[in-house]
Amino acid sequence: MVEITLLLYIVATVLLIIRVKRAPSGRLLSPLKWAAMMIALLAITLHGYQLWDSVVTGFGLNLSLFLVISLTAWLINLIVIGSSLSSANENLAIITLPAAIVSIILVDINPHHEIIDLSATPGLKFHILFSIISYSLLSIAAVQALLVAFQDYHLRRHRLKSIIGIFPSLETMESLLFQMISLGLILLSISLISGAWFISDIFAQHLVHKTVLSILAWLLFATLLWGRWRHGWRGRKAIRWTISGLTVLMLAYFGSKTVMELILA
């Protein structure tokens, strides 16, 4: 089943790349989009089934590094493909679908178990859920920021042929970016609050770096939204703040797991 999932992800990615190449000529755009979306949805369904079988065990949740990465990639693509059915942001999937492919391969070649028993603190699952969703949404925002940067670069050089038919207007792309960041910040806030509520010592030695970095990432994204509201920040400044916030959040979520499972293992 893993091979089938990988193949479906690859086919969906190739179809979207062909669609982008044909965008300036306007040929066969809609059929390619919908074919790619349907194939991607099937891949996401199979990927989700495999994750459920690996993450949910009789002893608790298996949240090893590569499984969490794969779960995050799955959720990112679920959001991207799901939203693409009603809006024109399917080109994000050209970046997010290959990320899912890599995550599946990593899990397959490096199976590892880190079981978290939630029987004593069942409410902790809400903290984990909101953490993964907020990280996934802010990751999508970072990808969106890169696409905005690409679009802005070509517009500044008057290369309109390179982007016409591929992206909505720059204003629409930036508006979508800040919508993602706003929702991601709300979910990250819930994650931090639920962590303080359900974890008895959120500043314990093994959690202190994650807590501090998550708060720092929250401050970066909150500052960006304030700058957008107060000073109209956009363009390159917004892109830099978004990428900086996600980088800090990546260190918070995956830093300790990388050290414990790959370096100290």
N, C-alpha and C positions, 0 to 999 in steps of 0.2 A: 504493500500500500504506500510505503514511503516513496518508492520509485514513481508511482502513478501521480502522487501529489507533486513531486518535483517536476515531472513532465508537464503537468497542467500549468503550474506556475510559469515555466519557461515559455510555453506556447502563448499564454496570455501576455507575457512581457514582449515577446516578439511581435505579436499583433499590434500592440500599442506603439511600439517603435516604428513599425511600418506605417501606422496611422499618422504619426508625427511627421514622417518623411513625406507623406502625401498631402499634408495639411495645406501647404501653399497652393496646390493645384485644386484642392477641394474634392478630390476623387475618392469615392467609397469611404468617406469618413464615418458615417453613422453605422453601417453594417460592421465595420471593423471594431468600432467602439463596443457595440453590443455583443459581438462574438467574444471579444476579450473580457468583458464584464462577466458574462455567463460562465466562461471557462475559469476565470479567477474565483468566482463564487463557489464553484465546485471544488477547486483546490483548497479554498479556505475552509469549506465544510469538512473535507478529509483531514486537513491539518488540525482542525479543532478536535475531531474525534481522536486523533493520535495523541494530542496534548492531554485531553481528559484522561485517557488511559494511562498516561505516564505521570501526570501531576497528582491526580486524585488516587490515593492508595488507602488501604484499610488501616494504616497506622497514622495517617495525617497527610499533609500536602508535601509533595516532593518539589522543592523550590531550589534546585541546584542552579548554578550560574547559567549554563547553556539552555536549560529548560525555561528559565525566566526570560532569557533573551528571545527564545522561540515563541513564548507566550506573548511577549510584547510585540514581536513582529506580526504575529497572528492578529492581535487586537488592532494594531495600526492598519493592517490591510482590510480588516473587517470594516473599520470606520471609513477608510478611503474609498473602497469599492462601494460600500453601502451608500455613502453620500454622493458618489459619482452617478448613481442611478437617477438623481434628481437635479444635479448641478454639474457644471463643466470643470471638474477638478480631477478628472481621471488620469491626467498626465503625471500626477503625483505617484501613481502606481508604477511608473517606469523605474522609480527609485525604490519604492517600498516592496514591490514583489521580489526583486532580487535579494533584498534583505531577508525575506522569509526563506528563500532558497538556501542562503548561507546558514541561517539559523537551524534549519532542519538537518543539514549536513553536519554541523557542529554537534548536535545532539546525537546523531547516529554514530559518529566516530569517537565520541567521548561521553558515553553514558555514565552519569554520576548521580548519587542519591544524597540529598540533604533533606531529611524528613522533619517537618515542623508539626508537632503534636498540638492541635488546637482544642483538645478536650478540656483542658483547664481554663482556657480563655477563648471561648468560641467567638466572642466579639472581635477578636484580632483579625478574623477573616475580612471584616469590613475595611480595616486599615490596609491590609494587603491589596484588596480589590481596588480601593480608591488610589492607592499608590501606583499600581500598574496602569490604571486607566489614565491618571493624570500624566504620568511619564509618557505614555503612548501618544496622548493628544498633543503634548508639548513637543514631542519628537516630530509629529506631523507638521506642527507649526514651523519647526526648524527647516524641514524639507520645503515647505511653502516659502519660507524666507529665501532659500537658495534659488527657487524658481523666480521669485520677485527680483532677486539680484540679476539673474540671467536676462529677464525681460527688460529691466531697467538699463542694463549694459547695451543691449541691442537698440533700445529706443534712443539712447543718448548718441548712438552712432548712426542713427537713421537707417538701421537695417530692418525695415518693416516687413520685408518678405520672409525673414527668418522666424517671425513670431505671429504673423497674421494667420488665423485659423488654428493656432496651437493653444493660445491662452486667451482668456477673457481680457478685458481692459486692465491696465495697471491699477487703477483705482479699485476695481472689483477684487483683484488679487490681494491688494493690501488690506482691504476691508475684511476679507476672509481670513487673512493672517491674524489680525487683531481679534477677530471673533474666536478663533482657536485659542489664542493666548489667554483671553479673558476666561473662557470656560476651563481651560487647563489650570489657570491660577485658582479658580474656585475649587476645583477638585483637589489640587495640591493643598489648599487650605484645609479641606475636610480631612485629607490624609494626615496632615500634621496634628490636627486637633484629635482625631481618632487615635493616633499613635500615643499622644499624651494621656488619653483617657484609658486605653486598654493595656498599655505597657507600663508596668509598675515603676520602672526606672528607665525612662527614655534616654537619660544621659549616662547609662551604664557604659563601661569601657568599650564593649563591642558595638555599641550603637551611637556613641558620641559623635564620631566623624560623620555618620550618615545624617544625624539630626542637625548638626551645625551646617553641613553643606546643603541640606534640603532647605533650611531657613534662609541661607544665603541665596540659593536659586530663587526662592519665593521673593526675596527682596529685589533681585535683579528684574524679574518679570513684573513685579508691582511698580518698580521705578519706570520701566518701559511704558506701562499703561498710563501712569501719571504723566510722563513726558508727552505721550500721544494726546492726552486730554488737555494738558496745560499749555504745551508749546507746539503741538502739532507734529511731533516727531514722526518721520516716515523714511522711506528709502534706505540708504546705507546705514544710518544710525539705528533704525529699527532692526535691521538685519544683524548688526553687530551685537546688540543687546540680546536678541533672541538666541543667537548661536552661543553667546557667553553663558546665558542662563541654562541652556540645555547641557553644555559641557560640564558645568558644576553639578547639575542634576545627575548626569551620567556617572560622575565620580561618586556621588552619594549612593546611587542604587547599585552600581556594579563594582566599585572600587574594592570594598572588603571581600566580596565574593571572588573577585579575580585573584587577590592575594592569597586567600585561604585555600581555594580549590586548585589554582594553577601554580602558584609560586611556592607555597608552603606545603603542598600536598606531597 
